Structures are given as structure tokens and as C-alpha cells.
Amino acid sequence: MKNRDDKQKDLEALRKDLESAKNLFVTGFEKLKVSQDFELRKVVRGAGGHYRVIKNNIAAKAAEGTASEAVLKDLKGMCSLAYTSSDPVALAKALTAYAKANPVFTFKAGFVEGRAIDIKSINDLATMPSKEEILSKLLFLINAPAQRLVTAMNAVGRNLAVVIDQGCKENKFQS
């Protein structure tokens, strides 16, 4: 059993992580085997996140005064946190895919970009396109009008060149 100093260090480390994390998913992991837990941690790291098993009362104390306080109070059962400061969609996709493959892994709540979300919103977030895909679509939409304008402007010169070329081939221009 941990002594008071170790518990205080855990509390301070968790508070530091909660202050830096912009996106947080509270999950349940009852009946999860060690090999499944190892795989889960690997999946979370691959998505750019961190995973931590927590004690509910330490999480509630660590969250006091932070933005994630509403999500972490009154937790029940075995809980863990998956959190990231970068892309929440990538982490949500990774966790949702893992939850489909391992039904004992469940979502309890979430916190994304300053607001608490429910389980349905986590699934909605997981079905969103990635940040890179959204940016590429946005750049295509910005670039498309300019590309169409250049194509239309070039069409006049191209059509004139085609007419002159056909006229030369058919000997329409004679001196």
C-alpha cells in the first residue's frame, strides 16, 4: 500500500497532466487482461495520447480547479484516462476501434477542447474525418475557384491555337 507521500506525488503528477491535456476520455476497463491492456496502451501511444489508470478519489482531487473537474468528479468503478493535447479525433478513433474489438473496454465520459461530452458525442467524434483530411478539403475549396479562373482564361488562347492549327492542316490559310 502506498504511503501519503507517494499518493501526494501521484496527485501532483495527475494534476500536471490534467492541466496540460486539452482532450480527455474517461474509460472503464473492468475484466481487461494484461495483454489487452498492453495492446491498448500501444494503440493510445500510436494515436499521440497517454493512458493512465487512476484512483477515483485522487482523480477528483487532482481535477479540482481545472477545466476537467466536471468530468472527473463522482467517478465509480475501475476508471482510466486517455488524454492528449493534440488531435482528439485520432485518439477517439483509436479508442473506439479498440472498444469494438474488446467489448470489456467502455467509455464513461469525455472532455474535448474545454467542454464535457457524453458517450454519443465520443462516437460522433470518432466518425469525423481527421484534421489533415479536413484541411486538405478546405484547401481544395479555396484553390478550386482560382483553378477554374485560370482554366477559363487559358481556354481562349488554347481554342485560338486549335483553330489556327486546323486551318493550317487543311490549307485554309494561303498566301
C-alpha positions as CSV (number, residue, x, y, z in Angstrom):
1,M,0.0,0.0,0.0
2,K,1.3,3.5,-0.9
3,N,2.2,5.9,1.8
4,R,1.0,9.5,2.0
5,D,4.0,11.0,0.2
6,D,3.6,8.6,-2.8
7,K,-0.1,9.4,-3.0
8,Q,0.7,13.1,-3.0
9,K,3.2,12.7,-5.8
10,D,0.6,10.8,-7.8
11,L,-1.9,13.6,-7.2
12,E,0.6,16.3,-8.3
13,A,1.6,14.3,-11.4
14,L,-2.0,13.7,-12.4
15,R,-2.9,17.4,-11.8
16,K,0.0,18.4,-14.1
17,D,-1.2,16.1,-16.8
18,L,-4.8,17.3,-16.5
19,E,-3.8,20.9,-16.8
20,S,-1.8,20.3,-20.0
21,A,-4.4,17.9,-21.6
22,K,-7.0,19.6,-23.8
23,N,-8.8,16.3,-24.6
24,L,-9.6,13.6,-22.1
25,F,-11.6,10.4,-22.3
26,V,-12.7,8.6,-19.1
27,T,-12.9,4.9,-19.7
28,G,-13.8,1.7,-17.8
29,F,-11.5,-1.3,-18.1
30,E,-13.1,-4.0,-15.9
31,K,-12.1,-7.6,-16.8
32,L,-9.3,-6.3,-19.2
33,K,-6.4,-8.8,-19.4
34,V,-2.8,-7.7,-19.1
35,S,-2.2,-8.5,-22.8
36,Q,-5.3,-6.4,-23.8
37,D,-4.1,-3.5,-21.6
38,F,-0.6,-3.6,-23.2
39,E,-2.3,-3.5,-26.6
40,L,-4.5,-0.6,-25.5
41,R,-1.5,1.4,-24.3
42,K,0.2,0.8,-27.6
43,V,-2.9,2.0,-29.6
44,V,-3.1,5.1,-27.4
45,R,0.6,5.9,-27.9
46,G,0.2,5.4,-31.7
47,A,-2.6,8.0,-31.7
48,G,-0.4,10.5,-29.9
49,G,-2.0,10.2,-26.5
50,H,-1.3,9.0,-23.0
51,Y,-3.1,6.4,-20.9
52,R,-3.2,6.1,-17.2
53,V,-5.2,4.0,-14.7
54,I,-6.5,6.2,-11.9
55,K,-7.9,6.0,-8.4
56,N,-11.3,7.8,-8.4
57,N,-10.7,9.9,-5.3
58,I,-7.2,11.0,-6.4
59,A,-8.6,12.0,-9.9
60,A,-11.4,14.1,-8.2
61,K,-8.8,15.9,-6.0
62,A,-6.4,16.4,-8.9
63,A,-9.2,17.8,-11.1
64,E,-10.2,20.5,-8.6
65,G,-9.8,23.9,-10.1
66,T,-9.1,22.5,-13.6
67,A,-11.4,22.5,-16.6
68,S,-11.9,18.8,-16.4
69,E,-13.3,18.9,-12.9
70,A,-16.9,18.3,-14.0
71,V,-15.9,15.1,-15.8
72,L,-13.8,13.6,-13.1
73,K,-16.0,14.1,-10.0
74,D,-18.2,11.3,-8.8
75,L,-16.5,8.5,-10.7
76,K,-17.5,5.0,-9.9
77,G,-15.9,1.6,-10.7
78,M,-12.5,1.0,-12.2
79,C,-11.5,4.0,-14.3
80,S,-8.7,5.0,-16.6
81,L,-7.8,8.2,-18.5
82,A,-6.7,8.5,-22.1
83,Y,-5.7,12.1,-22.9
84,T,-3.9,14.2,-25.4
85,S,-3.1,17.8,-26.2
86,S,-3.2,17.4,-29.9
87,D,-5.8,15.8,-32.2
88,P,-8.9,14.5,-30.3
89,V,-10.3,12.8,-33.4
90,A,-7.3,10.5,-33.8
91,L,-7.5,9.4,-30.1
92,A,-11.2,8.9,-30.3
93,K,-10.9,6.8,-33.4
94,A,-8.2,4.7,-31.9
95,L,-10.2,4.1,-28.6
96,T,-13.4,3.4,-30.4
97,A,-11.8,0.9,-32.7
98,Y,-10.2,-0.8,-29.7
99,A,-13.6,-0.8,-27.8
100,K,-15.2,-2.5,-30.8
101,A,-12.6,-5.3,-30.7
102,N,-12.7,-5.5,-26.9
103,P,-16.2,-5.1,-25.5
104,V,-15.0,-5.0,-21.9
105,F,-13.4,-1.6,-22.6
106,T,-16.1,1.1,-22.2
107,F,-16.4,4.9,-22.3
108,K,-17.7,6.8,-19.3
109,A,-17.3,10.4,-20.3
110,G,-15.1,12.8,-22.3
111,F,-13.7,16.3,-22.3
112,V,-12.8,17.9,-25.6
113,E,-11.5,21.4,-26.1
114,G,-12.9,22.8,-22.9
115,R,-16.3,21.1,-22.7
116,A,-17.6,17.9,-21.4
117,I,-19.1,15.4,-23.8
118,D,-21.1,12.2,-23.5
119,I,-20.6,8.8,-24.9
120,K,-22.7,9.5,-28.1
121,S,-20.5,12.6,-28.8
122,I,-17.4,10.5,-28.4
123,N,-18.7,8.1,-31.1
124,D,-19.6,11.1,-33.3
125,L,-16.1,12.5,-32.8
126,A,-14.6,9.1,-33.8
127,T,-16.6,9.2,-37.1
128,M,-15.3,12.6,-38.1
129,P,-12.6,12.9,-40.7
130,S,-9.1,13.5,-39.5
131,K,-7.6,17.0,-39.1
132,E,-5.4,16.5,-42.1
133,E,-8.4,15.4,-44.3
134,I,-10.4,18.4,-43.3
135,L,-7.5,20.8,-44.0
136,S,-7.0,19.2,-47.5
137,K,-10.7,19.6,-48.3
138,L,-10.6,23.2,-47.2
139,L,-7.5,23.9,-49.3
140,F,-9.2,22.3,-52.3
141,L,-12.3,24.5,-51.8
142,I,-10.1,27.6,-51.5
143,N,-8.0,26.6,-54.6
144,A,-10.9,25.5,-56.8
145,P,-12.2,29.0,-57.9
146,A,-8.7,30.2,-58.8
147,Q,-8.0,27.0,-60.7
148,R,-11.3,27.4,-62.7
149,L,-10.5,31.0,-63.5
150,V,-7.0,30.1,-64.9
151,T,-8.6,27.2,-66.9
152,A,-11.2,29.6,-68.4
153,M,-8.5,32.2,-69.2
154,N,-6.3,29.6,-70.9
155,A,-9.2,28.2,-72.8
156,V,-9.4,31.3,-75.1
157,G,-5.8,31.0,-76.2
158,R,-5.9,27.2,-76.4
159,N,-9.1,27.4,-78.6
160,L,-7.5,30.0,-80.9
161,A,-4.4,27.8,-81.3
162,V,-6.5,24.8,-82.1
163,V,-8.4,26.7,-84.8
164,I,-5.2,28.1,-86.4
165,D,-3.6,24.6,-86.3
166,Q,-6.7,23.0,-88.0
167,G,-6.7,25.8,-90.6
168,C,-3.0,25.2,-91.4
169,K,-3.6,21.4,-91.7
170,E,-6.5,21.9,-94.1
171,N,-4.6,24.6,-96.1
172,K,-7.2,27.3,-95.3
173,F,-4.5,29.9,-95.0
174,Q,-2.9,30.5,-98.3
175,S,-0.8,33.5,-99.3
